[in-house]
């Protein structure tokens, strides 16, 4: 059995934290006849929908979604320039970037992230060593992002996802390790939607439903959803 566990130190920093969790088993994470066109449109529609999160202020950083996550990142140690994954996506959308398909599962969670203004990420369960923790780093946890040849270890006090081997994601869902990332070979996956206040959690509750529906229609497999918060600090991600 594997679990996703939120450690108490993270709850102390973010008492309203909610992690919506979705697990998938037995998927085929690659495109089949004509699907790339479908996902191109899915991402384009999500980009259009994302405008509601960047049109509330003329100053990009003052839009509520951006401002809330920047404030959250001020509460813990971060690498210089680290920004929430939702800020990175919304900034690209706001600047007119056209998102191209990557693989079905990544396309789905990026579309959900843009549509609901919430950070979404995913990992390959089969490459997670033991339980997966959202934790406060002691510092020095190894971390190798995509394409890196040198270790970029976590900082003391940083909020990270980690397993028994190393850090999986740094600064919540800012940057992920190559070891556990989703690929075309992924068969079993865990997806997370991160919230740090009540308004975000309401959007996440809506987002997880659409995420589950899109995964069902794409992969034709059942999935399981769970919620982690201060009252329930773990979720089972693999039996």
Biotite code that builds the C-alpha atoms (Angstrom):
import biotite.structure as struc

atoms = struc.array([
    struc.Atom([0.000, 0.000, 0.000], chain_id="A", res_id=1, res_name="UNK", atom_name="CA", element="C"),
    struc.Atom([1.146, 3.527, -0.790], chain_id="A", res_id=2, res_name="UNK", atom_name="CA", element="C"),
    struc.Atom([-0.252, 6.721, 0.689], chain_id="A", res_id=3, res_name="UNK", atom_name="CA", element="C"),
    struc.Atom([-0.084, 10.436, 0.061], chain_id="A", res_id=4, res_name="UNK", atom_name="CA", element="C"),
    struc.Atom([0.445, 12.025, 3.478], chain_id="A", res_id=5, res_name="UNK", atom_name="CA", element="C"),
    struc.Atom([0.385, 15.704, 4.406], chain_id="A", res_id=6, res_name="UNK", atom_name="CA", element="C"),
    struc.Atom([2.767, 16.271, 7.310], chain_id="A", res_id=7, res_name="UNK", atom_name="CA", element="C"),
    struc.Atom([1.660, 18.373, 10.276], chain_id="A", res_id=8, res_name="UNK", atom_name="CA", element="C"),
    struc.Atom([4.212, 21.113, 9.584], chain_id="A", res_id=9, res_name="UNK", atom_name="CA", element="C"),
    struc.Atom([2.473, 21.957, 6.312], chain_id="A", res_id=10, res_name="UNK", atom_name="CA", element="C"),
    struc.Atom([-0.897, 22.177, 8.054], chain_id="A", res_id=11, res_name="UNK", atom_name="CA", element="C"),
    struc.Atom([0.618, 24.546, 10.609], chain_id="A", res_id=12, res_name="UNK", atom_name="CA", element="C"),
    struc.Atom([1.616, 26.858, 7.754], chain_id="A", res_id=13, res_name="UNK", atom_name="CA", element="C"),
    struc.Atom([-1.634, 26.412, 5.823], chain_id="A", res_id=14, res_name="UNK", atom_name="CA", element="C"),
    struc.Atom([-4.530, 25.480, 8.154], chain_id="A", res_id=15, res_name="UNK", atom_name="CA", element="C"),
    struc.Atom([-7.072, 25.639, 5.303], chain_id="A", res_id=16, res_name="UNK", atom_name="CA", element="C"),
    struc.Atom([-5.008, 23.417, 3.014], chain_id="A", res_id=17, res_name="UNK", atom_name="CA", element="C"),
    struc.Atom([-6.977, 20.984, 0.883], chain_id="A", res_id=18, res_name="UNK", atom_name="CA", element="C"),
    struc.Atom([-5.550, 18.434, -1.530], chain_id="A", res_id=19, res_name="UNK", atom_name="CA", element="C"),
    struc.Atom([-8.031, 16.805, -3.892], chain_id="A", res_id=20, res_name="UNK", atom_name="CA", element="C"),
    struc.Atom([-6.573, 13.465, -4.970], chain_id="A", res_id=21, res_name="UNK", atom_name="CA", element="C"),
    struc.Atom([-7.472, 11.337, -7.989], chain_id="A", res_id=22, res_name="UNK", atom_name="CA", element="C"),
    struc.Atom([-5.907, 7.945, -8.698], chain_id="A", res_id=23, res_name="UNK", atom_name="CA", element="C"),
    struc.Atom([-5.997, 6.069, -12.001], chain_id="A", res_id=24, res_name="UNK", atom_name="CA", element="C"),
    struc.Atom([-4.983, 2.494, -12.754], chain_id="A", res_id=25, res_name="UNK", atom_name="CA", element="C"),
    struc.Atom([-4.444, 0.678, -16.024], chain_id="A", res_id=26, res_name="UNK", atom_name="CA", element="C"),
    struc.Atom([-4.419, 3.678, -18.354], chain_id="A", res_id=27, res_name="UNK", atom_name="CA", element="C"),
    struc.Atom([-2.830, 3.963, -21.800], chain_id="A", res_id=28, res_name="UNK", atom_name="CA", element="C"),
    struc.Atom([-1.327, 7.437, -21.751], chain_id="A", res_id=29, res_name="UNK", atom_name="CA", element="C"),
    struc.Atom([-0.766, 7.971, -25.449], chain_id="A", res_id=30, res_name="UNK", atom_name="CA", element="C"),
    struc.Atom([-2.740, 9.403, -28.341], chain_id="A", res_id=31, res_name="UNK", atom_name="CA", element="C"),
    struc.Atom([-4.905, 7.271, -30.550], chain_id="A", res_id=32, res_name="UNK", atom_name="CA", element="C"),
    struc.Atom([-6.444, 8.187, -33.916], chain_id="A", res_id=33, res_name="UNK", atom_name="CA", element="C"),
    struc.Atom([-7.295, 11.885, -34.071], chain_id="A", res_id=34, res_name="UNK", atom_name="CA", element="C"),
    struc.Atom([-6.928, 12.574, -30.356], chain_id="A", res_id=35, res_name="UNK", atom_name="CA", element="C"),
    struc.Atom([-4.239, 15.237, -30.723], chain_id="A", res_id=36, res_name="UNK", atom_name="CA", element="C"),
    struc.Atom([-6.760, 17.508, -32.457], chain_id="A", res_id=37, res_name="UNK", atom_name="CA", element="C"),
    struc.Atom([-9.209, 16.917, -29.605], chain_id="A", res_id=38, res_name="UNK", atom_name="CA", element="C"),
    struc.Atom([-6.610, 17.841, -26.975], chain_id="A", res_id=39, res_name="UNK", atom_name="CA", element="C"),
    struc.Atom([-5.479, 20.879, -28.939], chain_id="A", res_id=40, res_name="UNK", atom_name="CA", element="C"),
    struc.Atom([-9.052, 22.183, -28.779], chain_id="A", res_id=41, res_name="UNK", atom_name="CA", element="C"),
    struc.Atom([-9.393, 21.201, -25.108], chain_id="A", res_id=42, res_name="UNK", atom_name="CA", element="C"),
    struc.Atom([-6.334, 23.295, -24.258], chain_id="A", res_id=43, res_name="UNK", atom_name="CA", element="C"),
    struc.Atom([-7.486, 26.193, -26.453], chain_id="A", res_id=44, res_name="UNK", atom_name="CA", element="C"),
    struc.Atom([-10.887, 26.259, -24.753], chain_id="A", res_id=45, res_name="UNK", atom_name="CA", element="C"),
    struc.Atom([-9.217, 26.146, -21.335], chain_id="A", res_id=46, res_name="UNK", atom_name="CA", element="C"),
    struc.Atom([-6.928, 29.017, -22.319], chain_id="A", res_id=47, res_name="UNK", atom_name="CA", element="C"),
    struc.Atom([-9.966, 31.104, -23.229], chain_id="A", res_id=48, res_name="UNK", atom_name="CA", element="C"),
    struc.Atom([-11.655, 30.196, -19.927], chain_id="A", res_id=49, res_name="UNK", atom_name="CA", element="C"),
    struc.Atom([-8.541, 31.176, -17.956], chain_id="A", res_id=50, res_name="UNK", atom_name="CA", element="C"),
    struc.Atom([-8.987, 34.841, -18.893], chain_id="A", res_id=51, res_name="UNK", atom_name="CA", element="C"),
    struc.Atom([-11.431, 35.275, -16.008], chain_id="A", res_id=52, res_name="UNK", atom_name="CA", element="C"),
    struc.Atom([-8.525, 34.808, -13.594], chain_id="A", res_id=53, res_name="UNK", atom_name="CA", element="C"),
    struc.Atom([-6.277, 37.419, -15.228], chain_id="A", res_id=54, res_name="UNK", atom_name="CA", element="C"),
    struc.Atom([-8.810, 40.148, -16.075], chain_id="A", res_id=55, res_name="UNK", atom_name="CA", element="C"),
    struc.Atom([-9.554, 41.285, -12.530], chain_id="A", res_id=56, res_name="UNK", atom_name="CA", element="C"),
    struc.Atom([-6.595, 43.665, -12.327], chain_id="A", res_id=57, res_name="UNK", atom_name="CA", element="C"),
    struc.Atom([-4.471, 45.524, -14.860], chain_id="A", res_id=58, res_name="UNK", atom_name="CA", element="C"),
    struc.Atom([-1.443, 44.361, -12.869], chain_id="A", res_id=59, res_name="UNK", atom_name="CA", element="C"),
    struc.Atom([-0.970, 40.634, -13.474], chain_id="A", res_id=60, res_name="UNK", atom_name="CA", element="C"),
    struc.Atom([0.420, 39.896, -9.996], chain_id="A", res_id=61, res_name="UNK", atom_name="CA", element="C"),
    struc.Atom([-2.563, 41.599, -8.324], chain_id="A", res_id=62, res_name="UNK", atom_name="CA", element="C"),
    struc.Atom([-5.111, 39.195, -9.746], chain_id="A", res_id=63, res_name="UNK", atom_name="CA", element="C"),
    struc.Atom([-6.438, 37.221, -6.739], chain_id="A", res_id=64, res_name="UNK", atom_name="CA", element="C"),
    struc.Atom([-5.286, 33.756, -7.841], chain_id="A", res_id=65, res_name="UNK", atom_name="CA", element="C"),
    struc.Atom([-1.750, 35.012, -8.497], chain_id="A", res_id=66, res_name="UNK", atom_name="CA", element="C"),
    struc.Atom([-1.607, 37.168, -5.372], chain_id="A", res_id=67, res_name="UNK", atom_name="CA", element="C"),
    struc.Atom([-2.845, 34.387, -3.074], chain_id="A", res_id=68, res_name="UNK", atom_name="CA", element="C"),
    struc.Atom([-0.203, 31.936, -4.233], chain_id="A", res_id=69, res_name="UNK", atom_name="CA", element="C"),
    struc.Atom([2.582, 34.525, -4.115], chain_id="A", res_id=70, res_name="UNK", atom_name="CA", element="C"),
    struc.Atom([1.586, 35.266, -0.531], chain_id="A", res_id=71, res_name="UNK", atom_name="CA", element="C"),
    struc.Atom([1.639, 31.531, 0.209], chain_id="A", res_id=72, res_name="UNK", atom_name="CA", element="C"),
    struc.Atom([5.153, 31.209, -1.171], chain_id="A", res_id=73, res_name="UNK", atom_name="CA", element="C"),
    struc.Atom([6.338, 33.975, 1.177], chain_id="A", res_id=74, res_name="UNK", atom_name="CA", element="C"),
    struc.Atom([5.543, 31.706, 4.119], chain_id="A", res_id=75, res_name="UNK", atom_name="CA", element="C"),
    struc.Atom([8.324, 29.211, 3.394], chain_id="A", res_id=76, res_name="UNK", atom_name="CA", element="C"),
    struc.Atom([11.792, 29.034, 1.924], chain_id="A", res_id=77, res_name="UNK", atom_name="CA", element="C"),
    struc.Atom([11.849, 29.001, -1.869], chain_id="A", res_id=78, res_name="UNK", atom_name="CA", element="C"),
    struc.Atom([14.401, 28.962, -4.601], chain_id="A", res_id=79, res_name="UNK", atom_name="CA", element="C"),
    struc.Atom([14.727, 32.411, -6.183], chain_id="A", res_id=80, res_name="UNK", atom_name="CA", element="C"),
    struc.Atom([12.129, 32.873, -8.905], chain_id="A", res_id=81, res_name="UNK", atom_name="CA", element="C"),
    struc.Atom([9.925, 29.963, -7.842], chain_id="A", res_id=82, res_name="UNK", atom_name="CA", element="C"),
    struc.Atom([6.276, 30.557, -8.664], chain_id="A", res_id=83, res_name="UNK", atom_name="CA", element="C"),
    struc.Atom([3.155, 28.435, -8.304], chain_id="A", res_id=84, res_name="UNK", atom_name="CA", element="C"),
    struc.Atom([2.438, 26.225, -11.299], chain_id="A", res_id=85, res_name="UNK", atom_name="CA", element="C"),
    struc.Atom([-0.891, 27.993, -11.821], chain_id="A", res_id=86, res_name="UNK", atom_name="CA", element="C"),
    struc.Atom([0.858, 31.361, -12.086], chain_id="A", res_id=87, res_name="UNK", atom_name="CA", element="C"),
    struc.Atom([3.185, 29.966, -14.742], chain_id="A", res_id=88, res_name="UNK", atom_name="CA", element="C"),
    struc.Atom([0.256, 28.591, -16.760], chain_id="A", res_id=89, res_name="UNK", atom_name="CA", element="C"),
    struc.Atom([-1.882, 31.715, -16.425], chain_id="A", res_id=90, res_name="UNK", atom_name="CA", element="C"),
    struc.Atom([1.019, 33.958, -17.390], chain_id="A", res_id=91, res_name="UNK", atom_name="CA", element="C"),
    struc.Atom([1.619, 32.013, -20.589], chain_id="A", res_id=92, res_name="UNK", atom_name="CA", element="C"),
    struc.Atom([-2.083, 32.053, -21.410], chain_id="A", res_id=93, res_name="UNK", atom_name="CA", element="C"),
    struc.Atom([-2.305, 35.787, -20.662], chain_id="A", res_id=94, res_name="UNK", atom_name="CA", element="C"),
    struc.Atom([0.606, 36.407, -23.025], chain_id="A", res_id=95, res_name="UNK", atom_name="CA", element="C"),
    struc.Atom([-1.138, 34.579, -25.865], chain_id="A", res_id=96, res_name="UNK", atom_name="CA", element="C"),
    struc.Atom([0.761, 31.300, -25.694], chain_id="A", res_id=97, res_name="UNK", atom_name="CA", element="C"),
    struc.Atom([-0.805, 28.428, -27.627], chain_id="A", res_id=98, res_name="UNK", atom_name="CA", element="C"),
    struc.Atom([-0.541, 25.221, -25.614], chain_id="A", res_id=99, res_name="UNK", atom_name="CA", element="C"),
    struc.Atom([0.420, 22.163, -27.637], chain_id="A", res_id=100, res_name="UNK", atom_name="CA", element="C"),
    struc.Atom([-0.512, 18.601, -26.643], chain_id="A", res_id=101, res_name="UNK", atom_name="CA", element="C"),
    struc.Atom([2.087, 16.741, -24.543], chain_id="A", res_id=102, res_name="UNK", atom_name="CA", element="C"),
    struc.Atom([0.332, 13.525, -23.583], chain_id="A", res_id=103, res_name="UNK", atom_name="CA", element="C"),
    struc.Atom([-3.322, 12.874, -22.716], chain_id="A", res_id=104, res_name="UNK", atom_name="CA", element="C"),
    struc.Atom([-2.992, 12.985, -18.932], chain_id="A", res_id=105, res_name="UNK", atom_name="CA", element="C"),
    struc.Atom([-0.852, 16.136, -18.858], chain_id="A", res_id=106, res_name="UNK", atom_name="CA", element="C"),
    struc.Atom([-3.166, 17.805, -21.385], chain_id="A", res_id=107, res_name="UNK", atom_name="CA", element="C"),
    struc.Atom([-6.174, 16.966, -19.217], chain_id="A", res_id=108, res_name="UNK", atom_name="CA", element="C"),
    struc.Atom([-4.701, 18.319, -16.002], chain_id="A", res_id=109, res_name="UNK", atom_name="CA", element="C"),
    struc.Atom([-3.349, 21.452, -17.684], chain_id="A", res_id=110, res_name="UNK", atom_name="CA", element="C"),
    struc.Atom([-6.804, 22.137, -19.113], chain_id="A", res_id=111, res_name="UNK", atom_name="CA", element="C"),
    struc.Atom([-8.356, 21.720, -15.665], chain_id="A", res_id=112, res_name="UNK", atom_name="CA", element="C"),
    struc.Atom([-5.725, 23.960, -14.092], chain_id="A", res_id=113, res_name="UNK", atom_name="CA", element="C"),
    struc.Atom([-6.401, 26.743, -16.604], chain_id="A", res_id=114, res_name="UNK", atom_name="CA", element="C"),
    struc.Atom([-10.185, 26.409, -16.469], chain_id="A", res_id=115, res_name="UNK", atom_name="CA", element="C"),
    struc.Atom([-10.419, 26.491, -12.672], chain_id="A", res_id=116, res_name="UNK", atom_name="CA", element="C"),
    struc.Atom([-7.388, 28.623, -11.791], chain_id="A", res_id=117, res_name="UNK", atom_name="CA", element="C"),
    struc.Atom([-5.880, 25.998, -9.537], chain_id="A", res_id=118, res_name="UNK", atom_name="CA", element="C"),
    struc.Atom([-2.551, 24.136, -9.367], chain_id="A", res_id=119, res_name="UNK", atom_name="CA", element="C"),
    struc.Atom([-2.823, 20.574, -10.660], chain_id="A", res_id=120, res_name="UNK", atom_name="CA", element="C"),
    struc.Atom([-0.040, 18.033, -10.893], chain_id="A", res_id=121, res_name="UNK", atom_name="CA", element="C"),
    struc.Atom([0.496, 14.338, -11.435], chain_id="A", res_id=122, res_name="UNK", atom_name="CA", element="C"),
    struc.Atom([2.983, 11.559, -10.771], chain_id="A", res_id=123, res_name="UNK", atom_name="CA", element="C"),
    struc.Atom([3.585, 8.002, -11.904], chain_id="A", res_id=124, res_name="UNK", atom_name="CA", element="C"),
    struc.Atom([2.683, 5.855, -8.903], chain_id="A", res_id=125, res_name="UNK", atom_name="CA", element="C"),
    struc.Atom([4.901, 2.972, -10.017], chain_id="A", res_id=126, res_name="UNK", atom_name="CA", element="C"),
    struc.Atom([7.990, 5.170, -9.647], chain_id="A", res_id=127, res_name="UNK", atom_name="CA", element="C"),
    struc.Atom([7.145, 6.494, -6.180], chain_id="A", res_id=128, res_name="UNK", atom_name="CA", element="C"),
    struc.Atom([9.278, 4.830, -3.502], chain_id="A", res_id=129, res_name="UNK", atom_name="CA", element="C"),
    struc.Atom([7.023, 4.093, -0.528], chain_id="A", res_id=130, res_name="UNK", atom_name="CA", element="C"),
    struc.Atom([4.646, 6.779, 0.697], chain_id="A", res_id=131, res_name="UNK", atom_name="CA", element="C"),
    struc.Atom([4.515, 10.223, -0.875], chain_id="A", res_id=132, res_name="UNK", atom_name="CA", element="C"),
    struc.Atom([4.640, 13.123, 1.613], chain_id="A", res_id=133, res_name="UNK", atom_name="CA", element="C"),
    struc.Atom([3.820, 16.801, 1.315], chain_id="A", res_id=134, res_name="UNK", atom_name="CA", element="C"),
    struc.Atom([6.284, 18.011, 3.892], chain_id="A", res_id=135, res_name="UNK", atom_name="CA", element="C"),
    struc.Atom([8.580, 20.726, 5.157], chain_id="A", res_id=136, res_name="UNK", atom_name="CA", element="C"),
    struc.Atom([12.054, 19.894, 3.850], chain_id="A", res_id=137, res_name="UNK", atom_name="CA", element="C"),
    struc.Atom([14.875, 19.384, 6.304], chain_id="A", res_id=138, res_name="UNK", atom_name="CA", element="C"),
    struc.Atom([17.150, 20.528, 3.491], chain_id="A", res_id=139, res_name="UNK", atom_name="CA", element="C"),
    struc.Atom([19.332, 18.523, 1.175], chain_id="A", res_id=140, res_name="UNK", atom_name="CA", element="C"),
    struc.Atom([16.684, 16.153, -0.152], chain_id="A", res_id=141, res_name="UNK", atom_name="CA", element="C"),
    struc.Atom([18.010, 15.200, -3.620], chain_id="A", res_id=142, res_name="UNK", atom_name="CA", element="C"),
    struc.Atom([16.134, 16.579, -6.607], chain_id="A", res_id=143, res_name="UNK", atom_name="CA", element="C"),
    struc.Atom([16.728, 16.026, -10.309], chain_id="A", res_id=144, res_name="UNK", atom_name="CA", element="C"),
    struc.Atom([14.294, 17.884, -12.617], chain_id="A", res_id=145, res_name="UNK", atom_name="CA", element="C"),
    struc.Atom([13.805, 16.919, -16.241], chain_id="A", res_id=146, res_name="UNK", atom_name="CA", element="C"),
    struc.Atom([17.107, 16.909, -18.140], chain_id="A", res_id=147, res_name="UNK", atom_name="CA", element="C"),
    struc.Atom([19.251, 17.781, -15.102], chain_id="A", res_id=148, res_name="UNK", atom_name="CA", element="C"),
    struc.Atom([22.625, 16.109, -14.671], chain_id="A", res_id=149, res_name="UNK", atom_name="CA", element="C"),
    struc.Atom([23.359, 17.703, -11.298], chain_id="A", res_id=150, res_name="UNK", atom_name="CA", element="C"),
    struc.Atom([21.438, 17.536, -8.046], chain_id="A", res_id=151, res_name="UNK", atom_name="CA", element="C"),
    struc.Atom([19.388, 20.609, -7.090], chain_id="A", res_id=152, res_name="UNK", atom_name="CA", element="C"),
    struc.Atom([18.551, 19.732, -3.478], chain_id="A", res_id=153, res_name="UNK", atom_name="CA", element="C"),
    struc.Atom([15.623, 21.126, -1.516], chain_id="A", res_id=154, res_name="UNK", atom_name="CA", element="C"),
    struc.Atom([16.183, 24.020, 0.861], chain_id="A", res_id=155, res_name="UNK", atom_name="CA", element="C"),
    struc.Atom([15.573, 23.798, 4.612], chain_id="A", res_id=156, res_name="UNK", atom_name="CA", element="C"),
    struc.Atom([12.001, 24.896, 5.287], chain_id="A", res_id=157, res_name="UNK", atom_name="CA", element="C"),
    struc.Atom([10.810, 24.444, 1.693], chain_id="A", res_id=158, res_name="UNK", atom_name="CA", element="C"),
    struc.Atom([7.418, 22.822, 1.065], chain_id="A", res_id=159, res_name="UNK", atom_name="CA", element="C"),
    struc.Atom([8.049, 19.716, -1.038], chain_id="A", res_id=160, res_name="UNK", atom_name="CA", element="C"),
    struc.Atom([6.539, 16.426, -2.121], chain_id="A", res_id=161, res_name="UNK", atom_name="CA", element="C"),
    struc.Atom([8.958, 13.598, -1.356], chain_id="A", res_id=162, res_name="UNK", atom_name="CA", element="C"),
    struc.Atom([9.220, 9.836, -1.041], chain_id="A", res_id=163, res_name="UNK", atom_name="CA", element="C"),
    struc.Atom([11.798, 7.498, 0.511], chain_id="A", res_id=164, res_name="UNK", atom_name="CA", element="C"),
    struc.Atom([14.311, 8.268, -2.241], chain_id="A", res_id=165, res_name="UNK", atom_name="CA", element="C"),
    struc.Atom([14.223, 12.008, -2.866], chain_id="A", res_id=166, res_name="UNK", atom_name="CA", element="C"),
    struc.Atom([12.127, 15.089, -3.484], chain_id="A", res_id=167, res_name="UNK", atom_name="CA", element="C"),
    struc.Atom([9.381, 14.597, -6.077], chain_id="A", res_id=168, res_name="UNK", atom_name="CA", element="C"),
    struc.Atom([8.193, 18.213, -6.460], chain_id="A", res_id=169, res_name="UNK", atom_name="CA", element="C"),
    struc.Atom([9.634, 21.401, -5.023], chain_id="A", res_id=170, res_name="UNK", atom_name="CA", element="C"),
    struc.Atom([7.679, 24.421, -3.723], chain_id="A", res_id=171, res_name="UNK", atom_name="CA", element="C"),
    struc.Atom([4.362, 22.587, -3.796], chain_id="A", res_id=172, res_name="UNK", atom_name="CA", element="C"),
    struc.Atom([3.887, 21.821, -7.492], chain_id="A", res_id=173, res_name="UNK", atom_name="CA", element="C"),
    struc.Atom([6.408, 24.330, -8.905], chain_id="A", res_id=174, res_name="UNK", atom_name="CA", element="C"),
    struc.Atom([8.843, 21.879, -10.436], chain_id="A", res_id=175, res_name="UNK", atom_name="CA", element="C"),
    struc.Atom([8.863, 18.079, -10.557], chain_id="A", res_id=176, res_name="UNK", atom_name="CA", element="C"),
    struc.Atom([11.500, 15.390, -10.695], chain_id="A", res_id=177, res_name="UNK", atom_name="CA", element="C"),
    struc.Atom([12.089, 13.398, -13.857], chain_id="A", res_id=178, res_name="UNK", atom_name="CA", element="C"),
    struc.Atom([12.040, 10.117, -11.915], chain_id="A", res_id=179, res_name="UNK", atom_name="CA", element="C"),
    struc.Atom([8.295, 10.189, -11.143], chain_id="A", res_id=180, res_name="UNK", atom_name="CA", element="C"),
    struc.Atom([6.937, 12.362, -13.938], chain_id="A", res_id=181, res_name="UNK", atom_name="CA", element="C"),
    struc.Atom([4.066, 11.205, -16.141], chain_id="A", res_id=182, res_name="UNK", atom_name="CA", element="C"),
    struc.Atom([5.107, 9.722, -19.481], chain_id="A", res_id=183, res_name="UNK", atom_name="CA", element="C"),
    struc.Atom([3.573, 7.791, -22.365], chain_id="A", res_id=184, res_name="UNK", atom_name="CA", element="C"),
    struc.Atom([4.481, 4.622, -20.454], chain_id="A", res_id=185, res_name="UNK", atom_name="CA", element="C"),
    struc.Atom([2.548, 5.618, -17.313], chain_id="A", res_id=186, res_name="UNK", atom_name="CA", element="C"),
    struc.Atom([-0.105, 3.072, -16.375], chain_id="A", res_id=187, res_name="UNK", atom_name="CA", element="C"),
    struc.Atom([-0.936, 4.116, -12.810], chain_id="A", res_id=188, res_name="UNK", atom_name="CA", element="C"),
    struc.Atom([-1.112, 7.765, -11.827], chain_id="A", res_id=189, res_name="UNK", atom_name="CA", element="C"),
    struc.Atom([-1.967, 10.066, -8.954], chain_id="A", res_id=190, res_name="UNK", atom_name="CA", element="C"),
    struc.Atom([-3.208, 13.600, -9.667], chain_id="A", res_id=191, res_name="UNK", atom_name="CA", element="C"),
    struc.Atom([-3.495, 16.350, -7.060], chain_id="A", res_id=192, res_name="UNK", atom_name="CA", element="C"),
    struc.Atom([-5.313, 19.677, -6.974], chain_id="A", res_id=193, res_name="UNK", atom_name="CA", element="C"),
    struc.Atom([-3.913, 22.091, -4.381], chain_id="A", res_id=194, res_name="UNK", atom_name="CA", element="C"),
    struc.Atom([-5.934, 24.684, -2.415], chain_id="A", res_id=195, res_name="UNK", atom_name="CA", element="C"),
    struc.Atom([-4.899, 26.955, 0.435], chain_id="A", res_id=196, res_name="UNK", atom_name="CA", element="C"),
    struc.Atom([-8.171, 28.725, 1.234], chain_id="A", res_id=197, res_name="UNK", atom_name="CA", element="C"),
    struc.Atom([-11.921, 28.132, 1.133], chain_id="A", res_id=198, res_name="UNK", atom_name="CA", element="C"),
    struc.Atom([-12.539, 29.848, -2.218], chain_id="A", res_id=199, res_name="UNK", atom_name="CA", element="C"),
    struc.Atom([-9.833, 27.786, -3.884], chain_id="A", res_id=200, res_name="UNK", atom_name="CA", element="C"),
    struc.Atom([-11.198, 24.620, -2.290], chain_id="A", res_id=201, res_name="UNK", atom_name="CA", element="C"),
    struc.Atom([-14.663, 25.270, -3.735], chain_id="A", res_id=202, res_name="UNK", atom_name="CA", element="C"),
    struc.Atom([-13.158, 25.567, -7.219], chain_id="A", res_id=203, res_name="UNK", atom_name="CA", element="C"),
    struc.Atom([-11.081, 22.441, -6.621], chain_id="A", res_id=204, res_name="UNK", atom_name="CA", element="C"),
    struc.Atom([-14.180, 20.466, -5.658], chain_id="A", res_id=205, res_name="UNK", atom_name="CA", element="C"),
    struc.Atom([-15.711, 21.391, -9.013], chain_id="A", res_id=206, res_name="UNK", atom_name="CA", element="C"),
    struc.Atom([-12.442, 20.780, -10.845], chain_id="A", res_id=207, res_name="UNK", atom_name="CA", element="C"),
    struc.Atom([-11.967, 17.250, -9.514], chain_id="A", res_id=208, res_name="UNK", atom_name="CA", element="C"),
    struc.Atom([-15.364, 16.237, -10.897], chain_id="A", res_id=209, res_name="UNK", atom_name="CA", element="C"),
    struc.Atom([-14.478, 17.464, -14.381], chain_id="A", res_id=210, res_name="UNK", atom_name="CA", element="C"),
    struc.Atom([-11.011, 15.948, -14.084], chain_id="A", res_id=211, res_name="UNK", atom_name="CA", element="C"),
    struc.Atom([-12.524, 12.575, -13.253], chain_id="A", res_id=212, res_name="UNK", atom_name="CA", element="C"),
    struc.Atom([-15.016, 12.822, -16.118], chain_id="A", res_id=213, res_name="UNK", atom_name="CA", element="C"),
    struc.Atom([-12.326, 13.725, -18.659], chain_id="A", res_id=214, res_name="UNK", atom_name="CA", element="C"),
    struc.Atom([-10.158, 10.838, -17.500], chain_id="A", res_id=215, res_name="UNK", atom_name="CA", element="C"),
    struc.Atom([-13.099, 8.453, -17.746], chain_id="A", res_id=216, res_name="UNK", atom_name="CA", element="C"),
    struc.Atom([-13.947, 9.515, -21.302], chain_id="A", res_id=217, res_name="UNK", atom_name="CA", element="C"),
    struc.Atom([-10.301, 9.445, -22.391], chain_id="A", res_id=218, res_name="UNK", atom_name="CA", element="C"),
    struc.Atom([-9.017, 6.256, -20.788], chain_id="A", res_id=219, res_name="UNK", atom_name="CA", element="C"),
    struc.Atom([-12.246, 4.325, -20.197], chain_id="A", res_id=220, res_name="UNK", atom_name="CA", element="C"),
    struc.Atom([-11.150, 3.312, -16.713], chain_id="A", res_id=221, res_name="UNK", atom_name="CA", element="C"),
    struc.Atom([-12.628, 4.011, -13.314], chain_id="A", res_id=222, res_name="UNK", atom_name="CA", element="C"),
    struc.Atom([-10.850, 6.342, -10.913], chain_id="A", res_id=223, res_name="UNK", atom_name="CA", element="C"),
    struc.Atom([-10.963, 7.128, -7.228], chain_id="A", res_id=224, res_name="UNK", atom_name="CA", element="C"),
    struc.Atom([-11.126, 10.560, -5.580], chain_id="A", res_id=225, res_name="UNK", atom_name="CA", element="C"),
    struc.Atom([-10.230, 11.517, -2.018], chain_id="A", res_id=226, res_name="UNK", atom_name="CA", element="C"),
    struc.Atom([-9.739, 14.736, -0.035], chain_id="A", res_id=227, res_name="UNK", atom_name="CA", element="C"),
    struc.Atom([-6.876, 15.527, 2.320], chain_id="A", res_id=228, res_name="UNK", atom_name="CA", element="C"),
    struc.Atom([-7.205, 18.360, 4.850], chain_id="A", res_id=229, res_name="UNK", atom_name="CA", element="C"),
    struc.Atom([-6.487, 19.105, 8.510], chain_id="A", res_id=230, res_name="UNK", atom_name="CA", element="C"),
    struc.Atom([-9.081, 16.527, 9.554], chain_id="A", res_id=231, res_name="UNK", atom_name="CA", element="C"),
    struc.Atom([-7.789, 13.758, 7.292], chain_id="A", res_id=232, res_name="UNK", atom_name="CA", element="C"),
    struc.Atom([-4.070, 13.882, 6.593], chain_id="A", res_id=233, res_name="UNK", atom_name="CA", element="C"),
    struc.Atom([-3.648, 10.964, 4.188], chain_id="A", res_id=234, res_name="UNK", atom_name="CA", element="C"),
    struc.Atom([-5.101, 9.229, 1.164], chain_id="A", res_id=235, res_name="UNK", atom_name="CA", element="C"),
    struc.Atom([-4.415, 5.764, -0.226], chain_id="A", res_id=236, res_name="UNK", atom_name="CA", element="C"),
    struc.Atom([-2.925, 6.026, -3.726], chain_id="A", res_id=237, res_name="UNK", atom_name="CA", element="C"),
    struc.Atom([-2.080, 2.351, -4.336], chain_id="A", res_id=238, res_name="UNK", atom_name="CA", element="C"),
    struc.Atom([-3.235, -0.899, -2.702], chain_id="A", res_id=239, res_name="UNK", atom_name="CA", element="C"),
])
